[in-house]
Amino acid sequence: MKISFQVPGQPIAKARARHNPLYQCPSCGRKTMRRECKCGKTDLKILAVIPMADKDTVRYENLVKAAAWAAMRETFPAIEEGLMTGPIRLTAKFYFQIPPSRQRRLKEGDLHSQKPDLSNCVKAIEDGMNEVVYTDDSQVTQHVTGKFWSLTPRAEIEVETLL
């Protein structure tokens, strides 16, 4: 099995996981995300740690999910389950917008060696395809990746089973 698709727009890297504590005041019992209660107490107890998702990352992963779903349905319309099984090779090419100030020095296809990190870009793509193309991104056993400059920002993705 093999599918190919594009994710339009500037590639977004997977943001680092962030967690915020939820505190409770021992005096008045209020719950807050701040280190100081409204009653003025600062000796708060941590109730829980809440994971905070980056909005840009979530939006981009949903865009990847939509593009991958469309490619799966177009390539394999008869398959009901639709998920790839076994080891998978992921080919991902990320094309970043050439800034107007650098258009004289850079041309289409030049290597992009700035932030964001390539590995974080790949992670956003892998996570976006979970449960759409494959069951889990742990199935990806090979990567072929690269970052390039372009006048048309996008991510070009190809996924194929190795068995």
URQUI-V44722 format. One record per residue. N is the residue number from 1. RES is the residue in three letters. PSI is psi in radians with two decimals (NA if undefined). OMEGA is omega as a letter, one per 20 degrees, with the letter a starting at -180 (999 if undefined). D_FIRST is the distance of its C-alpha to the first C-alpha in whole Angstrom. Layout:
# URQUI-V44722
n=N res=RES psi=PSI omega=OMEGA d_first=D_FIRST
n=N res=RES psi=PSI omega=OMEGA d_first=D_FIRST
This chain:
# URQUI-V44722
n=1 res=MET psi=2.51 omega=a d_first=0
n=2 res=LYS psi=2.33 omega=r d_first=4
n=3 res=ILE psi=2.70 omega=r d_first=7
n=4 res=SER psi=2.49 omega=r d_first=11
n=5 res=PHE psi=2.91 omega=r d_first=14
n=6 res=GLN psi=2.54 omega=r d_first=17
n=7 res=VAL psi=1.97 omega=a d_first=20
n=8 res=PRO psi=2.71 omega=r d_first=23
n=9 res=GLY psi=3.01 omega=a d_first=26
n=10 res=GLN psi=2.21 omega=r d_first=28
n=11 res=PRO psi=2.46 omega=r d_first=25
n=12 res=ILE psi=2.32 omega=r d_first=27
n=13 res=ALA psi=2.61 omega=r d_first=27
n=14 res=LYS psi=2.19 omega=a d_first=27
n=15 res=ALA psi=2.65 omega=r d_first=30
n=16 res=ARG psi=2.50 omega=r d_first=32
n=17 res=ALA psi=2.34 omega=r d_first=33
n=18 res=ARG psi=2.55 omega=a d_first=36
n=19 res=HIS psi=2.38 omega=r d_first=38
n=20 res=ASN psi=2.38 omega=r d_first=42
n=21 res=PRO psi=2.58 omega=r d_first=44
n=22 res=LEU psi=2.10 omega=a d_first=46
n=23 res=TYR psi=2.74 omega=r d_first=50
n=24 res=GLN psi=2.35 omega=r d_first=52
n=25 res=CYS psi=2.23 omega=r d_first=56
n=26 res=PRO psi=-0.37 omega=a d_first=58
n=27 res=SER psi=-0.98 omega=a d_first=61
n=28 res=CYS psi=-0.23 omega=r d_first=60
n=29 res=GLY psi=0.03 omega=r d_first=57
n=30 res=ARG psi=2.60 omega=r d_first=55
n=31 res=LYS psi=2.43 omega=a d_first=51
n=32 res=THR psi=2.78 omega=r d_first=50
n=33 res=MET psi=-0.13 omega=a d_first=48
n=34 res=ARG psi=2.82 omega=a d_first=51
n=35 res=ARG psi=-0.10 omega=r d_first=52
n=36 res=GLU psi=2.36 omega=r d_first=56
n=37 res=CYS psi=2.81 omega=r d_first=57
n=38 res=LYS psi=-0.44 omega=r d_first=58
n=39 res=CYS psi=-0.06 omega=r d_first=61
n=40 res=GLY psi=-0.14 omega=a d_first=62
n=41 res=LYS psi=2.51 omega=r d_first=60
n=42 res=THR psi=-0.09 omega=r d_first=58
n=43 res=ASP psi=1.08 omega=a d_first=58
n=44 res=LEU psi=2.65 omega=r d_first=55
n=45 res=LYS psi=2.46 omega=r d_first=53
n=46 res=ILE psi=2.13 omega=r d_first=49
n=47 res=LEU psi=-0.76 omega=a d_first=47
n=48 res=ALA psi=2.90 omega=r d_first=44
n=49 res=VAL psi=2.14 omega=a d_first=41
n=50 res=ILE psi=2.15 omega=r d_first=39
n=51 res=PRO psi=2.40 omega=a d_first=36
n=52 res=MET psi=2.09 omega=a d_first=36
n=53 res=ALA psi=2.42 omega=r d_first=32
n=54 res=ASP psi=2.22 omega=a d_first=33
n=55 res=LYS psi=-0.70 omega=r d_first=32
n=56 res=ASP psi=-0.70 omega=r d_first=31
n=57 res=THR psi=-0.80 omega=a d_first=28
n=58 res=VAL psi=-0.77 omega=r d_first=27
n=59 res=ARG psi=-0.78 omega=a d_first=27
n=60 res=TYR psi=-0.73 omega=r d_first=25
n=61 res=GLU psi=-0.62 omega=r d_first=22
n=62 res=ASN psi=-0.63 omega=r d_first=23
n=63 res=LEU psi=-0.74 omega=r d_first=22
n=64 res=VAL psi=-0.79 omega=a d_first=19
n=65 res=LYS psi=-0.76 omega=a d_first=18
n=66 res=ALA psi=-0.76 omega=r d_first=19
n=67 res=ALA psi=-0.71 omega=r d_first=17
n=68 res=ALA psi=-0.72 omega=r d_first=14
n=69 res=TRP psi=-0.77 omega=r d_first=15
n=70 res=ALA psi=-0.73 omega=r d_first=15
n=71 res=ALA psi=-0.71 omega=r d_first=12
n=72 res=MET psi=-0.78 omega=a d_first=10
n=73 res=ARG psi=-0.57 omega=r d_first=13
n=74 res=GLU psi=-0.72 omega=a d_first=13
n=75 res=THR psi=-0.69 omega=a d_first=9
n=76 res=PHE psi=1.18 omega=a d_first=9
n=77 res=PRO psi=-0.44 omega=a d_first=13
n=78 res=ALA psi=-0.28 omega=a d_first=13
n=79 res=ILE psi=2.13 omega=a d_first=11
n=80 res=GLU psi=-0.88 omega=a d_first=14
n=81 res=GLU psi=-0.91 omega=r d_first=13
n=82 res=GLY psi=0.02 omega=a d_first=10
n=83 res=LEU psi=2.41 omega=r d_first=10
n=84 res=MET psi=2.51 omega=r d_first=7
n=85 res=THR psi=2.79 omega=r d_first=9
n=86 res=GLY psi=-2.98 omega=a d_first=11
n=87 res=PRO psi=2.56 omega=a d_first=11
n=88 res=ILE psi=2.48 omega=r d_first=10
n=89 res=ARG psi=2.24 omega=r d_first=11
n=90 res=LEU psi=2.14 omega=r d_first=12
n=91 res=THR psi=2.10 omega=a d_first=14
n=92 res=ALA psi=2.14 omega=r d_first=17
n=93 res=LYS psi=2.17 omega=a d_first=20
n=94 res=PHE psi=2.20 omega=a d_first=23
n=95 res=TYR psi=2.06 omega=a d_first=25
n=96 res=PHE psi=2.53 omega=a d_first=29
n=97 res=GLN psi=2.27 omega=r d_first=31
n=98 res=ILE psi=2.15 omega=r d_first=34
n=99 res=PRO psi=2.54 omega=r d_first=37
n=100 res=PRO psi=-0.60 omega=a d_first=40
n=101 res=SER psi=-0.29 omega=a d_first=42
n=102 res=ARG psi=0.19 omega=a d_first=40
n=103 res=GLN psi=-0.39 omega=r d_first=39
n=104 res=ARG psi=-0.59 omega=a d_first=41
n=105 res=ARG psi=-0.51 omega=a d_first=40
n=106 res=LEU psi=2.57 omega=r d_first=36
n=107 res=LYS psi=2.92 omega=a d_first=34
n=108 res=GLU psi=2.21 omega=r d_first=31
n=109 res=GLY psi=-0.09 omega=r d_first=28
n=110 res=ASP psi=2.61 omega=a d_first=31
n=111 res=LEU psi=2.42 omega=a d_first=30
n=112 res=HIS psi=1.97 omega=a d_first=30
n=113 res=SER psi=0.60 omega=r d_first=32
n=114 res=GLN psi=3.12 omega=r d_first=34
n=115 res=LYS psi=2.61 omega=j d_first=33
n=116 res=PRO psi=2.85 omega=r d_first=30
n=117 res=ASP psi=2.48 omega=r d_first=29
n=118 res=LEU psi=-0.75 omega=a d_first=25
n=119 res=SER psi=-0.62 omega=r d_first=25
n=120 res=ASN psi=-0.56 omega=r d_first=26
n=121 res=CYS psi=-0.77 omega=r d_first=24
n=122 res=VAL psi=-0.72 omega=a d_first=20
n=123 res=LYS psi=-0.69 omega=r d_first=22
n=124 res=ALA psi=-0.70 omega=r d_first=22
n=125 res=ILE psi=-0.83 omega=a d_first=18
n=126 res=GLU psi=-0.82 omega=a d_first=17
n=127 res=ASP psi=-0.59 omega=r d_first=19
n=128 res=GLY psi=-0.47 omega=a d_first=19
n=129 res=MET psi=-0.09 omega=r d_first=15
n=130 res=ASN psi=2.32 omega=r d_first=16
n=131 res=GLU psi=0.21 omega=r d_first=16
n=132 res=VAL psi=-0.89 omega=r d_first=14
n=133 res=VAL psi=-0.72 omega=r d_first=10
n=134 res=TYR psi=2.92 omega=a d_first=11
n=135 res=THR psi=-0.82 omega=a d_first=15
n=136 res=ASP psi=2.61 omega=a d_first=16
n=137 res=ASP psi=-0.08 omega=r d_first=16
n=138 res=SER psi=-0.27 omega=r d_first=17
n=139 res=GLN psi=-0.33 omega=a d_first=14
n=140 res=VAL psi=2.02 omega=a d_first=14
n=141 res=THR psi=-0.27 omega=r d_first=15
n=142 res=GLN psi=2.46 omega=r d_first=15
n=143 res=HIS psi=2.44 omega=r d_first=16
n=144 res=VAL psi=1.89 omega=a d_first=17
n=145 res=THR psi=2.84 omega=r d_first=20
n=146 res=GLY psi=2.73 omega=r d_first=23
n=147 res=LYS psi=2.35 omega=a d_first=25
n=148 res=PHE psi=2.81 omega=r d_first=27
n=149 res=TRP psi=2.60 omega=a d_first=30
n=150 res=SER psi=2.79 omega=r d_first=29
n=151 res=LEU psi=-0.30 omega=r d_first=31
n=152 res=THR psi=1.73 omega=a d_first=28
n=153 res=PRO psi=2.42 omega=a d_first=27
n=154 res=ARG psi=3.01 omega=r d_first=23
n=155 res=ALA psi=2.24 omega=r d_first=20
n=156 res=GLU psi=2.13 omega=a d_first=17
n=157 res=ILE psi=2.40 omega=r d_first=14
n=158 res=GLU psi=2.29 omega=a d_first=11
n=159 res=VAL psi=2.27 omega=r d_first=8
n=160 res=GLU psi=2.56 omega=r d_first=6
n=161 res=THR psi=2.60 omega=a d_first=6
n=162 res=LEU psi=-0.07 omega=r d_first=8
n=163 res=LEU psi=NA omega=999 d_first=9
